[in-house]
């Protein structure tokens, strides 16, 4: 049976680690994990578990997703090492500084677009040539519930995540005839390192906006597993919202 190959950018951090752990432990799956931060990537690999828990091979490569050549190198590693690429999960992203639009700098906006939007574009551009030859493949982008709602004092993040949702839709239409599916996941707020230094009152306020309460990275993994797998073979151009009910009211 042909093994499945999954490449994940933004593999460091809470969500990246949770996604990476799931696929590394999935039967018949080899993974290529990438992140900009060496310590974060090392922490993810260390958290995968022992060889009894990890089913396949694990390759790693540092990469800045805003650099097209570095993203291409991630895909090249997958094809050179394993001969194919079945799923690309484009998970790298950055938050924008907290401030109203008129107080944010051009660099604040440019950084958000370089990483959140161009990073996703670079992932698609790198994966498509490989997947077209296979006539099959799944690309999963990480968007956000902020892309379908409005977060005050976070305009660059909201705007770029809305762009990621639209990018997934356009790419889905463009590459459907090539057998490539493109979808995105829209997470709500979940426990991560960015909450570590917040006062409990602030965390409680965030949790209160989610009818099901503040989630965890593990609560999001199922959406990525579904979109990257054969169970979603008739799903493309979708924005799967996993937000604890944040966008429901």
C-alpha positions, 0 to 999 in steps of 0.5 A: 500500500502506498504510504501517504506524505504530508508536509506541514509549515508552521509546525512549531507552536501549539497548533502546529505541534498538535497537527504534526503529532496527529499525522506523525502517529497516523498509520501509513504516513510520513511527514515533513515538518517545517517552521521558521523557529528552530527551538519551536520545531525541535520542541514539536519533534520532541513531543511526537513521542517515541518510535512506538507512537510515530508510524512513519519517517519524520523529516524537518527543514527550517523555512520562512514561508514568506520566501517562495524558494524556502517553501519550495525547498520544503516540498522538494524535501518531501518529493526527494525523500518520499517520492510524492506529496499527498497533503500540504498543510499551510499553518504558518501565521503571525498576529498583528500588533494590538491597535486601531487602523490609524495607529498601525504602521505600514510594516505591521500591515506588510508583515501580516500580508507577507506571512499570512497571505503570501505564505499561503500563496507560496505553499500553493505554488510549491505544491501544485506542480507536484500534485498536478503530476499525481492528479491528486492532492489536498492543500489545507490553509489555516485561516481564522474565525477573524476572517469572517467576523470583526476583531477590533484592534486587529485589522491586519490579522482580520484582513489577511485571514479573510484573504486566506479564505478567499484564496482557498476558494479561488485555488479550489476552482482553479485546480479542481480539474487537476485533482487538487482540493484546497480548503481552509480551517477557521479556528476560534481562540484556543489555548496557546503561548500567547495566553501565557502572560495574560491576566486571568480576567483577560482569558476569562473574557476571551473564553466568554465570547465562545459559547463552548468556552476556550478550546485547545489546539487538540480540538482543531486537529480533526478538521485538518485530518478530515480535509487532508484525508480521503473522507473529504474527497468531495470537499473543496473551496470550504472554510471549516469553522472550528470556533466553539461557537464564536461566530454563531451569535 
